[in-house]
Amino acid sequence: MKRDISFLPVEGIQVVIARKPTELDQYDWQVYLINQNDVPIRNVFVTSKGYGFVDETQKEQQTTSTLRHYFAELQPNEHVAVETIMPDVFHLNNQYWVSYYIGDQIFDKKFIFVPDSITEQNLIQISELGLEGILHT
């Protein structure tokens, strides 16, 4: 039963949506997972989906496909590209549900980028990636 599982707080894990310039003076946007812990994380599952409304009238709902990603292990201070994200969905809630193990302990957290949080004004330098992006801890 879920109530029998001890869920400790998630620390040292970050989800970043970062942009990389292309040769055509545009940007490719990627979602990254960063392990800032001093130990590796194993059996990492990331489930992503977008949901919200088509526009500000909030009359028509929009949902993206749910994508699932698996990474066997992420070493300390290592990062991995999870998926590409298109600017067409920046107006939605973009949710990344991350589950992983440290030893025999399971950790689980949802990282949600709220509508229109992925904007030029919110970009910061992400030193681990050498890119500009939006950081969620």
GIBEL-V590172 format. One record per run of one state. SS is the DSSP state (h for helix, s for strand, l for the rest). FROM is the first residue (numbers start at 0). TO is the last residue. If there is no record, write none. Layout:
<<SS | FROM | TO> <SS | FROM | TO>>
This chain:
<<l | 0 | 0> <h | 1 | 3> <l | 4 | 11> <s | 12 | 20> <l | 21 | 25> <s | 26 | 34> <l | 35 | 39> <s | 40 | 52> <l | 53 | 59> <s | 60 | 62> <l | 63 | 65> <s | 66 | 73> <l | 74 | 76> <s | 77 | 83> <l | 84 | 85> <h | 86 | 88> <l | 89 | 91> <s | 92 | 101> <l | 102 | 103> <s | 104 | 112> <l | 113 | 118> <h | 119 | 121> <l | 122 | 122> <s | 123 | 125> <l | 126 | 129> <s | 130 | 135> <l | 136 | 136>>
